[in-house]
Amino acid sequence: MSSTHPDESFFSSLAQPGIQRLRAYDPGHDLVAFRRRFEGRFLVELGSNENPYGPSAKAKEAVLGTIHDSFRYPDPLGGDLKRALAAKHGVEAASILLGNGSHELLMQFAQVFAGPGADVVASKYGFAVYAIAAQAAGATLHVAPCNADDHAMPRGHDLDAIAVTITPTTRLVYIANPNNPTGTWFGADAFAAFMAKVPADVLVVVDEAYAEFVDAPEWASALSLIQTHPNLVVTRTFSKAYALAGLRVGYAIAHPGLIAVMERVRESFNVNSAGLAAAEAALGDDEHLRWVVARNAEQRASLAEALRARGLMVFPSQTSFLLVKFAEPGDEARVARIDAALIDAGVVLRPMGGYGLGHCLRITVGNADENRRLLAELDKVLA
Ligand SMILES: *Cc1c(COP(=O)(O)O)cnc(C)c1O
C-alpha cells in the first residue's frame, strides 16, 4: 500500500466508511467481449432480463426525432413524460420522480432517507441494488429471512419477517414485487396487512420493475395504497416490459412532499432527451405492451415446462425470467461448468453466486427462437 504505487485498497481507505466495505455491482458476464467473440453468429443473450421483442416502433421513431435537438439540454423537469405518467396512473404530476433508470432512484432513496446510524431493511434474496444503496449511504442493512428458507428452495418475501426486522432506527424498507432474482411475488391482501404494521416514519420502497408481466390474480400494484400511506413509494422502469433498457428511464411515485425532498438531490438533467421522448411514446403504445406481455406469458409457461421436463426445478415466476435450480447446494462447481459450457455454445445465462444461489442460474425468458436454441444447447451440455 505504498503511496507511490497505490492500489485499490489504498484509495478504499480514503473512502467514506460505507463505501470502504462495498463491492461493485456484479453484472454477470462481460457481454461486450462475448459479442465480439461470437461476432456474426446467433447469440442467445438471456442473462440480463432484456426484452427480446424490442420497443414500440413509436418509441424508436421518437428517439430519431430527438437527434436534431440533441445539442440542447433535455427538459430538466421531464414535464411531458410526467404528465403522461400521471394520466396513466391517476396521480398528480408532482407525485412523480424521474430517474436515469430506477436503479438511480433506488440509490437516491437511501442517500436521502438513510445514512450513518440509520437502518435499512430488505429481504434475503432481495435485489442486489438495495444492499449497495444502503451501504453507499453509510446506513446498516438488516436482511429479513424469506419464506421456507432452506436455501435449496428460496421462496418469496416473508412480509411478517420483514415487519419484525423493523426497529426504531429503521428508516427505509426495500421490497421488490415481483422479486428479482427469485421471480416470486406476494398478494395485495398480504401487502395491505404489512403496511398496517409499518410505522409512519419508515419509508417502504416497493420496486415494481416487472409489474407489467404479472398475471396472478392475487397481485395488485402497491400504487393502490399510495393515497392512504404517505410513507409508501413505488418504483417502475421502462427497461423491462417497455424494452428501453439502453435509454435508462425509470420513475418513482409517492406523496408530493416526499418527491419534493428527493428532487433536492436529483441531478438536474438525469434523464436524457432520447429517453424522455422514447418513454412517452412507449407509454402511448398499449397495443405493443400487451403484445409483449402476452408473448412473455406464453414463452414463460412453455420454457418453464420444458425445463421441468428435463428434471430441473423451476421457481414460480411472475416476471420475464426464471430462476432454475441446476444442482444441490454445495455443488456450485457443477453449475459453474454448465454456465461456462453454455457460454462456449453462445448462450448467456446469469450466474447467481453473488446471491448465495450458486446452485441456480437465472434465465431471461427469450423469444421462441432463443428458447429453442437454449434448450438444444442445454441438452448437449447436460448429456
Ligand atoms: C431490472 C430491475 C430494475 C430496473 O433497473 P433500471 O435501472 O430501471 O434499468 C429495478 N429493480 C429490479 C428488481 C430489476 O430487476
Ligand as a Chemical Component Dictionary entry (heavy atoms), coordinates in Angstrom:
data_LIG
# 
_chem_comp.id                   LIG 
_chem_comp.type                 NON-POLYMER 
_chem_comp.pdbx_formal_charge   0 
_chem_comp.three_letter_code    LIG 
# 
loop_
_chem_comp_atom.comp_id 
_chem_comp_atom.atom_id 
_chem_comp_atom.alt_atom_id 
_chem_comp_atom.type_symbol 
_chem_comp_atom.charge 
_chem_comp_atom.model_Cartn_x 
_chem_comp_atom.model_Cartn_y 
_chem_comp_atom.model_Cartn_z 
_chem_comp_atom.pdbx_ordinal 
LIG C1 C1 C 0 -34.130 -4.504 -13.831 1  
LIG C2 C2 C 0 -34.514 -4.109 -12.444 2  
LIG C3 C3 C 0 -34.592 -2.773 -12.079 3  
LIG C4 C4 C 0 -34.539 -1.708 -13.138 4  
LIG O1 O1 O 0 -33.433 -1.134 -13.377 5  
LIG P1 P1 P 0 -33.354 0.155  -14.305 6  
LIG O2 O2 O 0 -32.316 0.927  -13.615 7  
LIG O3 O3 O 0 -34.687 0.859  -14.297 8  
LIG O4 O4 O 0 -32.981 -0.349 -15.652 9  
LIG C5 C5 C 0 -35.023 -2.434 -10.817 10 
LIG N1 N1 N 0 -35.333 -3.386 -9.931  11 
LIG C6 C6 C 0 -35.295 -4.682 -10.248 12 
LIG C7 C7 C 0 -35.721 -5.678 -9.247  13 
LIG C8 C8 C 0 -34.857 -5.085 -11.507 14 
LIG O5 O5 O 0 -34.778 -6.376 -11.806 15 
# 
loop_
_chem_comp_bond.comp_id 
_chem_comp_bond.atom_id_1 
_chem_comp_bond.atom_id_2 
_chem_comp_bond.value_order 
_chem_comp_bond.pdbx_ordinal 
LIG C1 C2 SING 1  
LIG C2 C3 SING 2  
LIG C2 C8 DOUB 3  
LIG C3 C4 SING 4  
LIG C3 C5 DOUB 5  
LIG C4 O1 SING 6  
LIG O1 P1 SING 7  
LIG P1 O2 DOUB 8  
LIG P1 O3 SING 9  
LIG P1 O4 SING 10 
LIG C5 N1 SING 11 
LIG N1 C6 DOUB 12 
LIG C6 C7 SING 13 
LIG C6 C8 SING 14 
LIG C8 O5 SING 15 
# 
